[in-house]
Amino acid sequence: MRIAYLECFSGISGDMFLGALVDAGVSAALLEEAVAALNVGARLKISRVDRSGISAVKVDVYANGEKDAPREKPSPHEHHDHEHSHHHDHDPVELLEHNYAKEETASRASAPHGHDHGRGLREIREIIGRAAISERAKAKAIAIFEALGKAEAKIHDRDLETVHFHEVGAVDAMVDIVCAAVGTEALGVDEIVCSSLNVGGGTVKCAHGTFPVPAPATVELLKNAPVYSSGIEAELVTPTGAAIVKVLCTRFAAFPAMKVEKSGYGAGTRDFSGHANVARLTVGEADLEFVTNISQEVITVLEANLDDLNPQVFGYVMDRLLEEGALDAFGLPVQMKKNRPGTLLTVLCRPEDATKLTRLLFTETTTLGVRQRDETRQALARKWVTVDTRWGKVRMKVASMNGTVTNFAPEYEDCRRIAGENRVPLKSVMQEALQKYCLGMEKR
């Protein structure tokens, strides 16, 4: 199986990802054709630059003749690019989001109440849908934008379809995302694995004010991703970069066992002293002997023996545990001291949730003690896919190993809700969801 490993030791942004793709062998002309297909008045400038001694490819997006720039002021120890450019190298770097800030300022001035905030998801879908790129690339690009939209909607307490993209509505972000989808398809790998992400530090200026790094949308997008900060005072992971990783990368891991074929380096805009501001993409054949190590993590196991708890309360406790973040909870019949029948309650959780869930067990059950231990868990890569049945949408949980789907099942709660609302047998809903998913797989 052919895989790619994305190393984000200096974070990730849209332009860094595109640069790494080009340096790893994706045709620059292909990306330029994708930009032209969008028909949004943008163009690419692709050049080779030096980042702390590392030769890397820099991809710049010019929208209406202007080049995108970082959102915070540069540190005193940053260097200028060693590339030769005749287009707006003197652009100020204290911008709001992307170069969209300039569009937003102008639109607010002309809007009756100053509330025109840019493109909505529907317009972005339409622009991408009209582009002469593959249907698969369109789907990936739209999925990245939807991930961004969901993050923004949650932060601002808005409905997804009403969100207008402060962070990502600019032409340069649309170009980054569509080119990422097209370039990934051209890379020809079965899976992209990602390293932990260096998010940086300091503050960033957004349309709603100044926020600490990582920005709110970035934090939302990086849920369940391994992150850290090396202490560099700059925004190293952008919302666009985080969304690209969230949608295109299947899992996070250390450098996988593989036979390396080639690698590419994509440059960020800044040039830090003593730190190469690049992302590296390494492509090769996976070593199938290591396939079982797909995903490994440490989880905490909590246990309590219960012999005097009302069974009705037990069911309530199980629901509460799952609501509060337990990965799983289950009970087993046991024979306790004095030959009394009881239940062994076992809870699986993330280490950071152990204290909270232990407190819940003491509060809601009759136990006087909770045992705790950490264990290593290996898990298959999982994702959600939505299928349309005649009664409504059902989520399918899809598990894969080595890039190959190994198991899939309809989400029980979705099927139960639909069955109740439409007064149809639960098994009929589940069967149709499975059929729809299998039909979709055949078309792919």
Contacts in CASP RR format, 6 or more apart in sequence:
PFRMAT RR
TARGET T0000
AUTHOR 0000-0000-0000
METHOD contacts of the structure
MODEL  1
MRIAYLECFSGISGDMFLGALVDAGVSAALLEEAVAALNVGARLKISRVD
RSGISAVKVDVYANGEKDAPREKPSPHEHHDHEHSHHHDHDPVELLEHNY
AKEETASRASAPHGHDHGRGLREIREIIGRAAISERAKAKAIAIFEALGK
AEAKIHDRDLETVHFHEVGAVDAMVDIVCAAVGTEALGVDEIVCSSLNVG
GGTVKCAHGTFPVPAPATVELLKNAPVYSSGIEAELVTPTGAAIVKVLCT
RFAAFPAMKVEKSGYGAGTRDFSGHANVARLTVGEADLEFVTNISQEVIT
VLEANLDDLNPQVFGYVMDRLLEEGALDAFGLPVQMKKNRPGTLLTVLCR
PEDATKLTRLLFTETTTLGVRQRDETRQALARKWVTVDTRWGKVRMKVAS
MNGTVTNFAPEYEDCRRIAGENRVPLKSVMQEALQKYCLGMEKR
1 190 0 8 1.000
1 191 0 8 1.000
1 285 0 8 1.000
1 286 0 8 1.000
1 288 0 8 1.000
1 402 0 8 1.000
1 403 0 8 1.000
2 188 0 8 1.000
2 189 0 8 1.000
2 190 0 8 1.000
2 283 0 8 1.000
2 284 0 8 1.000
2 285 0 8 1.000
2 286 0 8 1.000
3 189 0 8 1.000
3 190 0 8 1.000
3 191 0 8 1.000
3 192 0 8 1.000
3 193 0 8 1.000
3 256 0 8 1.000
3 258 0 8 1.000
3 283 0 8 1.000
3 284 0 8 1.000
3 285 0 8 1.000
3 286 0 8 1.000
4 24 0 8 1.000
4 187 0 8 1.000
4 189 0 8 1.000
4 191 0 8 1.000
4 192 0 8 1.000
4 193 0 8 1.000
4 281 0 8 1.000
4 282 0 8 1.000
4 283 0 8 1.000
4 284 0 8 1.000
5 192 0 8 1.000
5 193 0 8 1.000
5 194 0 8 1.000
5 195 0 8 1.000
5 255 0 8 1.000
5 256 0 8 1.000
5 258 0 8 1.000
5 281 0 8 1.000
5 282 0 8 1.000
6 12 0 8 1.000
6 17 0 8 1.000
6 20 0 8 1.000
6 192 0 8 1.000
6 193 0 8 1.000
6 194 0 8 1.000
6 195 0 8 1.000
6 245 0 8 1.000
6 249 0 8 1.000
6 279 0 8 1.000
6 280 0 8 1.000
6 281 0 8 1.000
7 195 0 8 1.000
7 255 0 8 1.000
7 279 0 8 1.000
7 280 0 8 1.000
7 281 0 8 1.000
7 282 0 8 1.000
8 194 0 8 1.000
8 195 0 8 1.000
8 196 0 8 1.000
8 197 0 8 1.000
8 198 0 8 1.000
8 237 0 8 1.000
8 245 0 8 1.000
8 279 0 8 1.000
9 195 0 8 1.000
9 198 0 8 1.000
9 230 0 8 1.000
9 280 0 8 1.000
10 16 0 8 1.000
10 198 0 8 1.000
10 232 0 8 1.000
10 236 0 8 1.000
10 268 0 8 1.000
10 272 0 8 1.000
10 275 0 8 1.000
10 276 0 8 1.000
10 277 0 8 1.000
10 278 0 8 1.000
10 279 0 8 1.000
11 197 0 8 1.000
11 198 0 8 1.000
11 199 0 8 1.000
11 200 0 8 1.000
11 236 0 8 1.000
11 237 0 8 1.000
11 279 0 8 1.000
12 197 0 8 1.000
12 236 0 8 1.000
12 237 0 8 1.000
12 238 0 8 1.000
12 241 0 8 1.000
12 242 0 8 1.000
12 244 0 8 1.000
12 245 0 8 1.000
12 279 0 8 1.000
13 176 0 8 1.000
13 237 0 8 1.000
13 238 0 8 1.000
13 240 0 8 1.000
13 241 0 8 1.000
13 268 0 8 1.000
14 176 0 8 1.000
14 177 0 8 1.000
14 180 0 8 1.000
14 238 0 8 1.000
14 240 0 8 1.000
14 241 0 8 1.000
14 244 0 8 1.000
15 58 0 8 1.000
15 59 0 8 1.000
15 60 0 8 1.000
15 61 0 8 1.000
15 68 0 8 1.000
15 176 0 8 1.000
15 266 0 8 1.000
15 267 0 8 1.000
15 268 0 8 1.000
15 269 0 8 1.000
16 241 0 8 1.000
16 266 0 8 1.000
16 267 0 8 1.000
16 268 0 8 1.000
16 278 0 8 1.000
16 279 0 8 1.000
17 176 0 8 1.000
17 180 0 8 1.000
17 241 0 8 1.000
17 244 0 8 1.000
17 266 0 8 1.000
17 279 0 8 1.000
17 281 0 8 1.000
18 31 0 8 1.000
18 59 0 8 1.000
18 176 0 8 1.000
18 179 0 8 1.000
18 180 0 8 1.000
18 183 0 8 1.000
18 266 0 8 1.000
19 46 0 8 1.000
19 56 0 8 1.000
19 57 0 8 1.000
19 58 0 8 1.000
19 59 0 8 1.000
19 264 0 8 1.000
19 265 0 8 1.000
19 266 0 8 1.000
19 267 0 8 1.000
20 57 0 8 1.000
20 264 0 8 1.000
20 265 0 8 1.000
20 266 0 8 1.000
20 278 0 8 1.000
20 279 0 8 1.000
20 280 0 8 1.000
20 281 0 8 1.000
21 31 0 8 1.000
21 179 0 8 1.000
21 180 0 8 1.000
21 183 0 8 1.000
21 184 0 8 1.000
21 186 0 8 1.000
21 187 0 8 1.000
21 281 0 8 1.000
22 28 0 8 1.000
22 31 0 8 1.000
22 46 0 8 1.000
22 57 0 8 1.000
22 59 0 8 1.000
22 266 0 8 1.000
23 56 0 8 1.000
23 57 0 8 1.000
23 263 0 8 1.000
23 264 0 8 1.000
23 265 0 8 1.000
23 266 0 8 1.000
23 281 0 8 1.000
24 187 0 8 1.000
24 262 0 8 1.000
24 263 0 8 1.000
24 264 0 8 1.000
24 281 0 8 1.000
24 282 0 8 1.000
24 283 0 8 1.000
25 187 0 8 1.000
25 262 0 8 1.000
25 264 0 8 1.000
26 183 0 8 1.000
26 186 0 8 1.000
26 187 0 8 1.000
27 186 0 8 1.000
28 44 0 8 1.000
28 46 0 8 1.000
30 182 0 8 1.000
30 183 0 8 1.000
30 186 0 8 1.000
31 44 0 8 1.000
31 46 0 8 1.000
31 59 0 8 1.000
31 179 0 8 1.000
31 182 0 8 1.000
31 183 0 8 1.000
32 43 0 8 1.000
32 44 0 8 1.000
34 131 0 8 1.000
34 133 0 8 1.000
34 137 0 8 1.000
34 178 0 8 1.000
34 179 0 8 1.000
34 182 0 8 1.000
34 183 0 8 1.000
35 42 0 8 1.000
35 43 0 8 1.000
35 44 0 8 1.000
35 61 0 8 1.000
35 175 0 8 1.000
35 178 0 8 1.000
35 179 0 8 1.000
37 131 0 8 1.000
37 132 0 8 1.000
37 133 0 8 1.000
38 127 0 8 1.000
38 128 0 8 1.000
38 131 0 8 1.000
38 174 0 8 1.000
38 175 0 8 1.000
38 178 0 8 1.000
39 127 0 8 1.000
39 130 0 8 1.000
39 131 0 8 1.000
40 63 0 8 1.000
40 127 0 8 1.000
40 171 0 8 1.000
40 174 0 8 1.000
40 175 0 8 1.000
41 63 0 8 1.000
41 64 0 8 1.000
41 171 0 8 1.000
42 61 0 8 1.000
42 62 0 8 1.000
42 63 0 8 1.000
42 171 0 8 1.000
42 172 0 8 1.000
42 174 0 8 1.000
42 175 0 8 1.000
43 61 0 8 1.000
43 62 0 8 1.000
44 59 0 8 1.000
44 60 0 8 1.000
44 61 0 8 1.000
44 62 0 8 1.000
44 175 0 8 1.000
44 179 0 8 1.000
45 59 0 8 1.000
45 60 0 8 1.000
45 62 0 8 1.000
45 67 0 8 1.000
45 85 0 8 1.000
45 87 0 8 1.000
46 57 0 8 1.000
46 58 0 8 1.000
46 59 0 8 1.000
46 60 0 8 1.000
47 57 0 8 1.000
47 58 0 8 1.000
47 60 0 8 1.000
47 83 0 8 1.000
47 84 0 8 1.000
47 85 0 8 1.000
48 55 0 8 1.000
48 56 0 8 1.000
48 57 0 8 1.000
48 58 0 8 1.000
48 83 0 8 1.000
49 55 0 8 1.000
49 56 0 8 1.000
49 57 0 8 1.000
49 58 0 8 1.000
49 81 0 8 1.000
49 82 0 8 1.000
49 83 0 8 1.000
49 267 0 8 1.000
49 271 0 8 1.000
50 56 0 8 1.000
50 82 0 8 1.000
50 271 0 8 1.000
51 265 0 8 1.000
51 267 0 8 1.000
51 268 0 8 1.000
51 271 0 8 1.000
51 276 0 8 1.000
51 277 0 8 1.000
51 278 0 8 1.000
52 271 0 8 1.000
52 272 0 8 1.000
52 273 0 8 1.000
52 274 0 8 1.000
52 275 0 8 1.000
52 276 0 8 1.000
52 277 0 8 1.000
53 276 0 8 1.000
54 265 0 8 1.000
54 276 0 8 1.000
54 278 0 8 1.000
55 265 0 8 1.000
56 264 0 8 1.000
56 265 0 8 1.000
56 266 0 8 1.000
56 267 0 8 1.000
56 268 0 8 1.000
56 276 0 8 1.000
56 278 0 8 1.000
57 264 0 8 1.000
57 265 0 8 1.000
57 266 0 8 1.000
57 267 0 8 1.000
58 81 0 8 1.000
58 83 0 8 1.000
58 266 0 8 1.000
58 267 0 8 1.000
58 268 0 8 1.000
58 269 0 8 1.000
59 179 0 8 1.000
59 266 0 8 1.000
60 67 0 8 1.000
60 68 0 8 1.000
60 85 0 8 1.000
61 67 0 8 1.000
61 68 0 8 1.000
61 171 0 8 1.000
61 172 0 8 1.000
61 175 0 8 1.000
61 176 0 8 1.000
62 87 0 8 1.000
62 88 0 8 1.000
63 99 0 8 1.000
63 170 0 8 1.000
63 171 0 8 1.000
63 172 0 8 1.000
63 175 0 8 1.000
64 171 0 8 1.000
65 87 0 8 1.000
65 88 0 8 1.000
66 88 0 8 1.000
66 91 0 8 1.000
66 99 0 8 1.000
66 102 0 8 1.000
67 85 0 8 1.000
67 87 0 8 1.000
67 88 0 8 1.000
67 89 0 8 1.000
67 91 0 8 1.000
67 99 0 8 1.000
68 98 0 8 1.000
68 99 0 8 1.000
68 170 0 8 1.000
68 172 0 8 1.000
68 269 0 8 1.000
69 91 0 8 1.000
69 92 0 8 1.000
69 93 0 8 1.000
69 95 0 8 1.000
69 99 0 8 1.000
69 269 0 8 1.000
70 93 0 8 1.000
70 95 0 8 1.000
70 234 0 8 1.000
70 235 0 8 1.000
70 269 0 8 1.000
70 270 0 8 1.000
71 93 0 8 1.000
71 94 0 8 1.000
71 95 0 8 1.000
71 96 0 8 1.000
71 97 0 8 1.000
71 98 0 8 1.000
71 204 0 8 1.000
71 205 0 8 1.000
71 206 0 8 1.000
71 235 0 8 1.000
72 93 0 8 1.000
72 94 0 8 1.000
72 202 0 8 1.000
72 203 0 8 1.000
72 204 0 8 1.000
72 205 0 8 1.000
72 234 0 8 1.000
72 235 0 8 1.000
73 93 0 8 1.000
73 94 0 8 1.000
74 93 0 8 1.000
74 270 0 8 1.000
75 233 0 8 1.000
75 234 0 8 1.000
75 272 0 8 1.000
77 272 0 8 1.000
77 273 0 8 1.000
78 270 0 8 1.000
78 271 0 8 1.000
78 272 0 8 1.000
78 273 0 8 1.000
79 271 0 8 1.000
79 272 0 8 1.000
79 273 0 8 1.000
80 271 0 8 1.000
81 89 0 8 1.000
81 269 0 8 1.000
81 271 0 8 1.000
82 271 0 8 1.000
94 205 0 8 1.000
95 101 0 8 1.000
95 102 0 8 1.000
95 205 0 8 1.000
96 104 0 8 1.000
96 166 0 8 1.000
96 205 0 8 1.000
96 206 0 8 1.000
96 207 0 8 1.000
97 166 0 8 1.000
97 167 0 8 1.000
97 168 0 8 1.000
97 170 0 8 1.000
97 206 0 8 1.000
97 207 0 8 1.000
98 167 0 8 1.000
98 168 0 8 1.000
98 169 0 8 1.000
98 170 0 8 1.000
98 172 0 8 1.000
98 173 0 8 1.000
99 170 0 8 1.000
99 171 0 8 1.000
99 172 0 8 1.000
100 118 0 8 1.000
100 165 0 8 1.000
100 166 0 8 1.000
100 169 0 8 1.000
100 170 0 8 1.000
100 172 0 8 1.000
100 173 0 8 1.000
101 207 0 8 1.000
103 118 0 8 1.000
103 170 0 8 1.000
104 116 0 8 1.000
104 117 0 8 1.000
104 118 0 8 1.000
104 166 0 8 1.000
104 207 0 8 1.000
107 114 0 8 1.000
107 116 0 8 1.000
107 117 0 8 1.000
107 118 0 8 1.000
108 114 0 8 1.000
108 115 0 8 1.000
108 116 0 8 1.000
110 116 0 8 1.000
117 164 0 8 1.000
117 165 0 8 1.000
117 166 0 8 1.000
117 207 0 8 1.000
118 164 0 8 1.000
118 165 0 8 1.000
118 169 0 8 1.000
119 164 0 8 1.000
119 165 0 8 1.000
119 169 0 8 1.000
120 163 0 8 1.000
120 164 0 8 1.000
120 165 0 8 1.000
120 169 0 8 1.000
121 145 0 8 1.000
121 146 0 8 1.000
121 149 0 8 1.000
121 160 0 8 1.000
121 161 0 8 1.000
121 163 0 8 1.000
121 165 0 8 1.000
122 161 0 8 1.000
124 142 0 8 1.000
124 145 0 8 1.000
124 165 0 8 1.000
124 169 0 8 1.000
124 174 0 8 1.000
125 142 0 8 1.000
125 145 0 8 1.000
127 174 0 8 1.000
128 138 0 8 1.000
128 141 0 8 1.000
128 142 0 8 1.000
128 145 0 8 1.000
128 174 0 8 1.000
128 178 0 8 1.000
129 138 0 8 1.000
129 142 0 8 1.000
131 138 0 8 1.000
131 178 0 8 1.000
133 178 0 8 1.000
133 181 0 8 1.000
133 182 0 8 1.000
134 182 0 8 1.000
134 185 0 8 1.000
136 185 0 8 1.000
137 178 0 8 1.000
137 181 0 8 1.000
137 182 0 8 1.000
137 183 0 8 1.000
137 185 0 8 1.000
138 181 0 8 1.000
140 180 0 8 1.000
140 181 0 8 1.000
140 184 0 8 1.000
140 185 0 8 1.000
140 247 0 8 1.000
140 248 0 8 1.000
141 177 0 8 1.000
141 178 0 8 1.000
141 180 0 8 1.000
141 181 0 8 1.000
143 247 0 8 1.000
144 177 0 8 1.000
144 180 0 8 1.000
144 181 0 8 1.000
144 243 0 8 1.000
144 244 0 8 1.000
144 246 0 8 1.000
144 247 0 8 1.000
144 248 0 8 1.000
145 165 0 8 1.000
145 168 0 8 1.000
145 177 0 8 1.000
145 243 0 8 1.000
146 160 0 8 1.000
147 221 0 8 1.000
147 243 0 8 1.000
147 246 0 8 1.000
147 247 0 8 1.000
148 165 0 8 1.000
148 167 0 8 1.000
148 168 0 8 1.000
148 217 0 8 1.000
148 221 0 8 1.000
148 239 0 8 1.000
148 240 0 8 1.000
148 243 0 8 1.000
149 160 0 8 1.000
149 163 0 8 1.000
149 165 0 8 1.000
149 168 0 8 1.000
150 160 0 8 1.000
150 220 0 8 1.000
151 217 0 8 1.000
151 220 0 8 1.000
151 221 0 8 1.000
151 239 0 8 1.000
151 243 0 8 1.000
152 158 0 8 1.000
152 163 0 8 1.000
152 165 0 8 1.000
152 166 0 8 1.000
152 167 0 8 1.000
152 168 0 8 1.000
152 217 0 8 1.000
153 159 0 8 1.000
153 160 0 8 1.000
153 162 0 8 1.000
153 163 0 8 1.000
154 220 0 8 1.000
155 216 0 8 1.000
155 217 0 8 1.000
155 220 0 8 1.000
156 163 0 8 1.000
165 173 0 8 1.000
166 206 0 8 1.000
166 207 0 8 1.000
166 208 0 8 1.000
167 173 0 8 1.000
167 206 0 8 1.000
167 215 0 8 1.000
167 217 0 8 1.000
167 239 0 8 1.000
167 240 0 8 1.000
168 174 0 8 1.000
168 177 0 8 1.000
168 239 0 8 1.000
168 240 0 8 1.000
168 243 0 8 1.000
173 240 0 8 1.000
176 240 0 8 1.000
176 241 0 8 1.000
176 244 0 8 1.000
177 240 0 8 1.000
177 243 0 8 1.000
177 244 0 8 1.000
180 244 0 8 1.000
180 248 0 8 1.000
181 248 0 8 1.000
184 192 0 8 1.000
184 248 0 8 1.000
187 283 0 8 1.000
189 283 0 8 1.000
189 284 0 8 1.000
190 402 0 8 1.000
190 403 0 8 1.000
191 250 0 8 1.000
191 251 0 8 1.000
191 286 0 8 1.000
191 402 0 8 1.000
191 403 0 8 1.000
192 248 0 8 1.000
192 249 0 8 1.000
192 250 0 8 1.000
193 249 0 8 1.000
193 250 0 8 1.000
193 251 0 8 1.000
193 252 0 8 1.000
193 253 0 8 1.000
193 256 0 8 1.000
194 225 0 8 1.000
194 245 0 8 1.000
194 249 0 8 1.000
194 251 0 8 1.000
194 252 0 8 1.000
194 253 0 8 1.000
195 252 0 8 1.000
195 253 0 8 1.000
195 254 0 8 1.000
195 255 0 8 1.000
196 225 0 8 1.000
196 226 0 8 1.000
196 227 0 8 1.000
196 228 0 8 1.000
196 252 0 8 1.000
197 222 0 8 1.000
197 225 0 8 1.000
197 226 0 8 1.000
197 227 0 8 1.000
197 228 0 8 1.000
197 236 0 8 1.000
197 237 0 8 1.000
197 242 0 8 1.000
197 245 0 8 1.000
198 227 0 8 1.000
198 228 0 8 1.000
198 229 0 8 1.000
198 230 0 8 1.000
198 232 0 8 1.000
198 236 0 8 1.000
198 237 0 8 1.000
199 213 0 8 1.000
199 214 0 8 1.000
199 218 0 8 1.000
199 222 0 8 1.000
199 227 0 8 1.000
199 228 0 8 1.000
199 229 0 8 1.000
199 236 0 8 1.000
199 237 0 8 1.000
200 213 0 8 1.000
200 214 0 8 1.000
200 229 0 8 1.000
200 230 0 8 1.000
200 231 0 8 1.000
200 232 0 8 1.000
200 233 0 8 1.000
200 234 0 8 1.000
200 235 0 8 1.000
200 236 0 8 1.000
200 237 0 8 1.000
201 212 0 8 1.000
201 213 0 8 1.000
201 214 0 8 1.000
201 229 0 8 1.000
201 231 0 8 1.000
201 232 0 8 1.000
201 233 0 8 1.000
201 234 0 8 1.000
201 235 0 8 1.000
201 236 0 8 1.000
202 212 0 8 1.000
202 213 0 8 1.000
202 233 0 8 1.000
202 234 0 8 1.000
202 235 0 8 1.000
203 210 0 8 1.000
203 211 0 8 1.000
203 212 0 8 1.000
203 213 0 8 1.000
204 210 0 8 1.000
204 211 0 8 1.000
204 212 0 8 1.000
204 213 0 8 1.000
204 215 0 8 1.000
204 235 0 8 1.000
206 215 0 8 1.000
206 216 0 8 1.000
213 234 0 8 1.000
213 235 0 8 1.000
213 236 0 8 1.000
214 222 0 8 1.000
214 227 0 8 1.000
214 235 0 8 1.000
214 237 0 8 1.000
214 242 0 8 1.000
215 235 0 8 1.000
215 238 0 8 1.000
215 239 0 8 1.000
217 239 0 8 1.000
217 242 0 8 1.000
218 237 0 8 1.000
218 238 0 8 1.000
218 239 0 8 1.000
218 242 0 8 1.000
221 239 0 8 1.000
221 242 0 8 1.000
221 243 0 8 1.000
221 246 0 8 1.000
222 237 0 8 1.000
222 242 0 8 1.000
222 246 0 8 1.000
225 242 0 8 1.000
225 245 0 8 1.000
225 246 0 8 1.000
225 252 0 8 1.000
226 252 0 8 1.000
227 237 0 8 1.000
230 275 0 8 1.000
232 272 0 8 1.000
232 275 0 8 1.000
234 270 0 8 1.000
234 272 0 8 1.000
250 381 0 8 1.000
250 383 0 8 1.000
250 400 0 8 1.000
250 403 0 8 1.000
251 294 0 8 1.000
251 295 0 8 1.000
251 381 0 8 1.000
253 293 0 8 1.000
253 294 0 8 1.000
253 295 0 8 1.000
253 296 0 8 1.000
255 282 0 8 1.000
256 286 0 8 1.000
256 287 0 8 1.000
256 290 0 8 1.000
257 286 0 8 1.000
257 287 0 8 1.000
257 289 0 8 1.000
257 290 0 8 1.000
257 293 0 8 1.000
258 282 0 8 1.000
258 284 0 8 1.000
258 285 0 8 1.000
258 286 0 8 1.000
258 287 0 8 1.000
259 284 0 8 1.000
259 285 0 8 1.000
259 287 0 8 1.000
260 282 0 8 1.000
260 283 0 8 1.000
260 284 0 8 1.000
261 283 0 8 1.000
261 284 0 8 1.000
261 285 0 8 1.000
262 282 0 8 1.000
262 283 0 8 1.000
262 284 0 8 1.000
263 280 0 8 1.000
263 281 0 8 1.000
263 282 0 8 1.000
263 283 0 8 1.000
264 280 0 8 1.000
264 281 0 8 1.000
264 282 0 8 1.000
265 278 0 8 1.000
265 279 0 8 1.000
265 280 0 8 1.000
265 281 0 8 1.000
266 278 0 8 1.000
266 279 0 8 1.000
266 280 0 8 1.000
266 281 0 8 1.000
267 277 0 8 1.000
267 278 0 8 1.000
268 277 0 8 1.000
268 278 0 8 1.000
268 279 0 8 1.000
269 277 0 8 1.000
270 277 0 8 1.000
271 277 0 8 1.000
286 402 0 8 1.000
288 402 0 8 1.000
291 401 0 8 1.000
291 402 0 8 1.000
292 378 0 8 1.000
293 378 0 8 1.000
294 378 0 8 1.000
294 379 0 8 1.000
294 380 0 8 1.000
294 381 0 8 1.000
294 401 0 8 1.000
294 402 0 8 1.000
295 378 0 8 1.000
295 379 0 8 1.000
295 380 0 8 1.000
295 381 0 8 1.000
296 376 0 8 1.000
296 377 0 8 1.000
296 378 0 8 1.000
296 379 0 8 1.000
297 376 0 8 1.000
297 377 0 8 1.000
297 379 0 8 1.000
298 351 0 8 1.000
298 374 0 8 1.000
298 375 0 8 1.000
298 376 0 8 1.000
298 377 0 8 1.000
299 327 0 8 1.000
299 348 0 8 1.000
299 349 0 8 1.000
299 350 0 8 1.000
299 351 0 8 1.000
299 374 0 8 1.000
299 375 0 8 1.000
299 376 0 8 1.000
299 377 0 8 1.000
300 348 0 8 1.000
300 349 0 8 1.000
300 350 0 8 1.000
300 351 0 8 1.000
300 353 0 8 1.000
300 354 0 8 1.000
300 372 0 8 1.000
300 373 0 8 1.000
300 374 0 8 1.000
300 375 0 8 1.000
301 346 0 8 1.000
301 347 0 8 1.000
301 348 0 8 1.000
301 372 0 8 1.000
301 373 0 8 1.000
301 374 0 8 1.000
301 375 0 8 1.000
302 346 0 8 1.000
302 347 0 8 1.000
302 349 0 8 1.000
302 354 0 8 1.000
302 357 0 8 1.000
302 358 0 8 1.000
302 361 0 8 1.000
302 370 0 8 1.000
302 371 0 8 1.000
302 372 0 8 1.000
303 344 0 8 1.000
303 345 0 8 1.000
303 346 0 8 1.000
303 347 0 8 1.000
303 370 0 8 1.000
303 371 0 8 1.000
303 372 0 8 1.000
304 344 0 8 1.000
304 345 0 8 1.000
304 361 0 8 1.000
304 365 0 8 1.000
304 367 0 8 1.000
304 369 0 8 1.000
304 370 0 8 1.000
304 371 0 8 1.000
305 334 0 8 1.000
305 336 0 8 1.000
305 342 0 8 1.000
305 343 0 8 1.000
305 344 0 8 1.000
305 345 0 8 1.000
305 367 0 8 1.000
306 314 0 8 1.000
306 342 0 8 1.000
306 343 0 8 1.000
306 344 0 8 1.000
306 345 0 8 1.000
306 365 0 8 1.000
306 366 0 8 1.000
306 367 0 8 1.000
307 336 0 8 1.000
307 340 0 8 1.000
307 341 0 8 1.000
307 342 0 8 1.000
307 343 0 8 1.000
308 366 0 8 1.000
309 317 0 8 1.000
309 343 0 8 1.000
309 365 0 8 1.000
309 366 0 8 1.000
313 364 0 8 1.000
313 365 0 8 1.000
314 343 0 8 1.000
314 345 0 8 1.000
314 365 0 8 1.000
316 364 0 8 1.000
317 345 0 8 1.000
317 360 0 8 1.000
317 361 0 8 1.000
317 364 0 8 1.000
317 365 0 8 1.000
318 329 0 8 1.000
320 360 0 8 1.000
320 364 0 8 1.000
321 329 0 8 1.000
321 347 0 8 1.000
321 357 0 8 1.000
321 360 0 8 1.000
322 329 0 8 1.000
324 353 0 8 1.000
324 356 0 8 1.000
324 357 0 8 1.000
324 360 0 8 1.000
325 349 0 8 1.000
325 350 0 8 1.000
325 353 0 8 1.000
325 357 0 8 1.000
326 347 0 8 1.000
326 348 0 8 1.000
326 349 0 8 1.000
326 353 0 8 1.000
326 357 0 8 1.000
327 348 0 8 1.000
327 349 0 8 1.000
327 350 0 8 1.000
328 347 0 8 1.000
328 348 0 8 1.000
329 345 0 8 1.000
329 346 0 8 1.000
329 347 0 8 1.000
329 348 0 8 1.000
330 345 0 8 1.000
330 346 0 8 1.000
331 343 0 8 1.000
331 344 0 8 1.000
331 345 0 8 1.000
331 346 0 8 1.000
332 343 0 8 1.000
332 344 0 8 1.000
332 346 0 8 1.000
333 341 0 8 1.000
333 342 0 8 1.000
333 343 0 8 1.000
333 344 0 8 1.000
334 341 0 8 1.000
334 342 0 8 1.000
334 343 0 8 1.000
334 344 0 8 1.000
335 341 0 8 1.000
335 342 0 8 1.000
336 342 0 8 1.000
345 361 0 8 1.000
345 365 0 8 1.000
345 367 0 8 1.000
347 357 0 8 1.000
347 361 0 8 1.000
348 377 0 8 1.000
349 357 0 8 1.000
351 374 0 8 1.000
354 372 0 8 1.000
358 370 0 8 1.000
358 372 0 8 1.000
361 367 0 8 1.000
361 370 0 8 1.000
362 369 0 8 1.000
362 370 0 8 1.000
380 399 0 8 1.000
380 400 0 8 1.000
380 401 0 8 1.000
380 406 0 8 1.000
380 407 0 8 1.000
381 399 0 8 1.000
381 400 0 8 1.000
381 401 0 8 1.000
381 403 0 8 1.000
382 397 0 8 1.000
382 398 0 8 1.000
382 399 0 8 1.000
382 400 0 8 1.000
383 397 0 8 1.000
383 398 0 8 1.000
383 400 0 8 1.000
384 395 0 8 1.000
384 396 0 8 1.000
384 397 0 8 1.000
384 398 0 8 1.000
384 411 0 8 1.000
385 395 0 8 1.000
385 396 0 8 1.000
385 398 0 8 1.000
385 408 0 8 1.000
385 437 0 8 1.000
386 393 0 8 1.000
386 394 0 8 1.000
386 395 0 8 1.000
386 396 0 8 1.000
387 393 0 8 1.000
387 394 0 8 1.000
387 396 0 8 1.000
387 410 0 8 1.000
387 433 0 8 1.000
387 436 0 8 1.000
387 437 0 8 1.000
387 440 0 8 1.000
388 436 0 8 1.000
389 418 0 8 1.000
389 429 0 8 1.000
389 432 0 8 1.000
389 433 0 8 1.000
389 436 0 8 1.000
390 432 0 8 1.000
391 418 0 8 1.000
391 419 0 8 1.000
391 421 0 8 1.000
391 422 0 8 1.000
391 424 0 8 1.000
391 429 0 8 1.000
392 418 0 8 1.000
393 414 0 8 1.000
394 410 0 8 1.000
394 411 0 8 1.000
394 414 0 8 1.000
394 415 0 8 1.000
394 418 0 8 1.000
394 429 0 8 1.000
394 433 0 8 1.000
394 436 0 8 1.000
395 410 0 8 1.000
395 411 0 8 1.000
395 414 0 8 1.000
396 408 0 8 1.000
396 409 0 8 1.000
396 410 0 8 1.000
396 411 0 8 1.000
396 433 0 8 1.000
396 437 0 8 1.000
397 408 0 8 1.000
397 409 0 8 1.000
397 410 0 8 1.000
397 411 0 8 1.000
398 405 0 8 1.000
398 407 0 8 1.000
398 408 0 8 1.000
399 405 0 8 1.000
399 406 0 8 1.000
399 407 0 8 1.000
399 408 0 8 1.000
400 406 0 8 1.000
405 441 0 8 1.000
408 434 0 8 1.000
408 437 0 8 1.000
409 434 0 8 1.000
410 429 0 8 1.000
410 430 0 8 1.000
410 433 0 8 1.000
410 434 0 8 1.000
410 437 0 8 1.000
414 433 0 8 1.000
415 426 0 8 1.000
415 429 0 8 1.000
415 430 0 8 1.000
415 433 0 8 1.000
416 426 0 8 1.000
418 424 0 8 1.000
418 429 0 8 1.000
419 425 0 8 1.000
419 426 0 8 1.000
419 428 0 8 1.000
419 429 0 8 1.000
END
